[in-house]
Amino acid sequence: MRGLRIAVAALVVVMSTAAGSAAEVNVLSTPTMKSALDDLAPAFARATGHTLKLTFEGVPVLKRQIEAGEMFDVAILLPAAIDDLVKLGKIAEGTRADIARTAAGVAIHAGAPKAQVSSIEDLRRTLLAARTISYSRDSASGSYLLHLLDRLAIESEVKPKLLAVTGRSPVEAVARGEAELTVITVPNIIGVEGVTLAGLLPDELQNYTTFSGGLSANAREPGAAQELIAFLRSPVAAAAIRSKGLEPFAP
């Protein structure tokens, strides 16, 4: 984080010249970006004077809320969701910007025997052997897990062992011992007490997820929102994004 503070100090000189009065930027984001945004919010405030109001929820839930008229300045969702909301006039055309991407992995309880997931057959055996697997119906990772079971031809055997969670991350269920494992994007695993990353999914089954930002067509703080998108795609933010298991996109 020391490197981040030094880089922010340099960025302040550049961005503060464009910053007007301080604003509160209302951000609706996928939970996968939470750890990165929590770290970057103070850095953004130091660089621009603007603060962030962060709301985290699954992409399908946020998309429905935006369609229903939820007010926001910036949304960080999946690219397809951003594109759909542009067509609906909810996100301003031409403002989509890819911010980061990540791989999917398997989370297990800390201290549990290391699950083998490096090959297709290893992953199949691990999923079949698990007593309980947590997932969220209202998330991209949850949808992918169901798709994965179908691809592995083990849907009928594993589906009865799925534990659907609402209002919290499936990783929390693993940490509390309610589930043996879950399949989810890596940033949702890293740094969570009580869980560990067993490994990434095999290349043949890997699901890289991209997260994109877009400005509300009715943003209350459009200037500050544009500064946030630029900040998240800057070299300053890249280090923090990488530290959370994400791969930043260069401008």
C-alpha positions in Angstrom: 0.0 0.0 0.0 3.0 2.4 0.5 3.6 2.3 -3.3 -0.1 3.2 -3.8 0.2 6.2 -1.5 3.2 7.5 -3.3 1.5 7.1 -6.7 -1.6 8.8 -5.5 0.4 11.7 -4.3 1.7 12.1 -7.9 -1.7 11.7 -9.3 -3.2 14.4 -7.1 -1.3 17.0 -9.0 -2.7 15.8 -12.3 -6.3 15.2 -11.3 -6.8 18.0 -8.9 -6.5 20.5 -11.7 -9.6 19.1 -13.3 -11.6 18.5 -10.0 -14.2 21.1 -9.2 -16.2 21.1 -5.9 -16.2 17.9 -3.9 -18.9 15.5 -4.8 -20.3 12.2 -3.5 -20.3 9.6 -6.3 -23.0 6.9 -6.0 -21.5 3.6 -7.2 -23.5 0.4 -7.7 -21.0 -2.5 -8.1 -20.7 -6.2 -8.3 -19.3 -7.6 -5.0 -16.3 -9.0 -6.8 -14.9 -5.5 -7.0 -15.6 -4.7 -3.3 -12.1 -5.4 -1.9 -10.4 -3.3 -4.6 -12.9 -0.4 -4.3 -12.7 -0.4 -0.5 -8.9 0.1 -0.9 -9.2 2.6 -3.7 -11.9 4.8 -2.3 -9.6 6.7 0.1 -7.0 7.1 -2.6 -9.6 8.5 -5.0 -10.8 11.0 -2.3 -7.2 12.2 -1.8 -6.6 12.6 -5.5 -9.9 14.4 -6.3 -11.7 15.5 -3.2 -14.7 13.3 -4.2 -16.1 10.5 -1.9 -17.7 7.3 -2.9 -21.0 5.9 -1.8 -20.6 2.2 -2.5 -23.4 -0.4 -2.8 -22.5 -4.0 -3.6 -25.0 -6.6 -4.9 -25.2 -9.3 -7.5 -25.2 -8.1 -11.1 -28.8 -9.5 -11.9 -30.1 -7.7 -8.8 -28.4 -4.4 -9.6 -29.5 -4.6 -13.2 -33.2 -5.0 -12.2 -32.8 -2.1 -9.7 -31.4 0.2 -12.4 -34.1 -0.8 -14.8 -36.7 0.1 -12.1 -35.2 3.5 -11.8 -32.6 3.3 -9.1 -30.5 6.5 -9.0 -26.7 6.1 -9.4 -23.7 7.8 -11.0 -21.5 4.8 -11.9 -22.4 1.2 -12.3 -19.7 -1.6 -12.4 -21.3 -4.7 -13.8 -20.7 -7.3 -16.5 -20.2 -5.9 -20.0 -23.4 -7.5 -21.3 -25.4 -5.9 -18.5 -23.8 -2.5 -19.2 -24.6 -2.9 -22.9 -28.3 -3.8 -22.2 -28.7 -0.8 -19.9 -27.2 1.5 -22.6 -29.9 0.2 -25.0 -32.6 0.9 -22.3 -31.2 4.5 -21.9 -30.2 3.9 -18.3 -26.4 4.1 -19.0 -25.0 6.9 -21.2 -24.0 5.7 -24.6 -20.2 5.7 -25.2 -19.3 5.6 -21.5 -18.7 1.8 -21.0 -15.1 1.2 -19.9 -13.6 -2.2 -19.1 -11.9 -2.0 -15.7 -10.7 -5.5 -14.7 -11.1 -9.2 -15.2 -10.7 -12.3 -13.1 -10.6 -16.0 -13.1 -12.8 -18.5 -11.2 -11.5 -20.7 -8.5 -12.6 -23.1 -5.7 -12.9 -21.9 -2.1 -12.6 -24.4 0.7 -12.6 -24.0 4.5 -9.3 -22.9 5.9 -7.5 -26.0 7.4 -9.4 -28.5 5.3 -7.5 -31.0 3.2 -6.5 -29.3 -0.1 -9.1 -30.1 -2.8 -7.7 -31.2 -6.1 -9.1 -29.1 -9.0 -6.3 -28.7 -11.4 -7.7 -31.0 -14.1 -11.2 -31.7 -15.4 -11.2 -35.2 -13.7 -9.9 -33.8 -10.4 -12.6 -31.1 -10.4 -15.3 -33.6 -11.2 -14.2 -35.9 -8.4 -14.0 -33.0 -5.9 -17.5 -31.7 -6.8 -19.0 -35.2 -6.6 -17.3 -35.9 -3.2 -18.3 -32.6 -1.6 -21.2 -32.9 0.9 -22.5 -29.4 0.4 -21.6 -26.7 -2.1 -22.8 -23.1 -1.6 -23.8 -20.8 -4.4 -25.9 -17.7 -5.0 -28.8 -17.8 -7.5 -28.6 -14.1 -8.1 -25.0 -13.9 -9.3 -22.9 -14.6 -12.4 -20.8 -17.1 -10.4 -23.9 -19.0 -9.3 -25.1 -19.2 -12.9 -21.7 -20.4 -14.0 -21.6 -23.1 -11.4 -24.9 -24.6 -12.7 -23.5 -24.4 -16.2 -20.3 -26.1 -15.0 -22.2 -29.0 -13.5 -24.0 -29.5 -16.8 -20.7 -29.4 -18.8 -19.2 -32.0 -16.4 -22.3 -34.2 -16.8 -22.7 -34.4 -13.0 -25.7 -32.0 -12.6 -28.1 -34.7 -11.3 -25.7 -36.0 -8.7 -24.5 -32.6 -7.4 -27.6 -30.4 -7.6 -29.2 -32.0 -4.5 -26.1 -31.0 -2.5 -26.3 -27.3 -3.5 -26.9 -24.7 -0.7 -28.4 -21.5 -2.1 -27.5 -18.5 0.0 -29.2 -15.0 -0.2 -28.0 -11.7 1.2 -24.4 -12.8 1.7 -21.6 -14.4 -0.2 -21.4 -18.2 -0.7 -17.9 -17.9 0.6 -19.2 -16.9 4.0 -21.1 -20.2 4.1 -17.8 -22.0 3.5 -16.1 -20.0 6.2 -18.8 -20.8 8.7 -18.7 -24.5 7.9 -22.2 -24.6 6.4 -20.8 -25.7 3.0 -17.6 -27.6 2.1 -16.8 -25.5 -0.9 -17.9 -23.1 -3.5 -16.9 -22.1 -7.1 -16.6 -18.3 -7.4 -14.3 -15.6 -8.8 -11.0 -15.3 -7.1 -11.4 -11.8 -5.5 -14.3 -13.2 -3.5 -11.9 -15.7 -1.9 -8.7 -13.8 -1.3 -8.4 -12.2 2.1 -11.6 -13.8 3.5 -11.0 -15.2 7.0 -11.8 -18.8 7.4 -11.4 -19.8 3.7 -8.6 -20.5 1.3 -8.2 -20.8 -2.4 -7.9 -24.5 -3.4 -7.0 -23.6 -6.9 -8.2 -22.1 -10.2 -10.5 -24.0 -12.5 -8.8 -26.0 -15.3 -8.0 -23.9 -18.4 -10.6 -25.9 -20.4 -13.3 -24.9 -18.0 -12.0 -21.5 -16.9 -14.5 -18.7 -16.9 -12.8 -15.3 -17.1 -15.2 -12.5 -16.0 -14.8 -8.9 -17.1 -16.1 -6.0 -15.1 -17.0 -2.8 -16.9 -18.0 0.6 -15.7 -20.6 2.9 -17.1 -22.1 6.4 -16.3 -25.7 6.8 -15.5 -27.6 8.7 -18.2 -29.1 10.7 -15.4 -25.9 11.0 -13.2 -26.2 13.7 -10.5 -22.4 14.0 -10.5 -21.3 13.3 -14.2 -18.0 15.0 -13.9 -16.9 13.2 -10.7 -18.2 10.0 -12.2 -16.0 10.4 -15.2 -13.0 11.1 -12.9 -13.8 7.8 -11.1 -13.8 5.8 -14.3 -10.5 7.4 -15.4 -9.0 6.7 -11.9 -10.0 3.0 -11.9 -8.2 2.6 -15.3 -5.1 4.5 -14.2 -1.7 3.0 -13.2 -2.4 4.1 -9.6 -5.4 1.8 -9.4 -3.8 -1.1 -11.2 -1.6 -2.1 -8.3 -4.5 -2.3 -5.9 -6.6 -4.2 -8.4 -3.9 -6.8 -9.0 -3.5 -7.3 -5.2 -7.1 -8.4 -5.0 -6.8 -11.2 -7.6 -8.0 -9.1 -10.5 -6.2 -8.2 -13.8 -6.6 -4.5 -14.7 -7.3 -3.3 -18.2 -5.0 -0.7 -19.6 -6.6 2.4 -21.1 
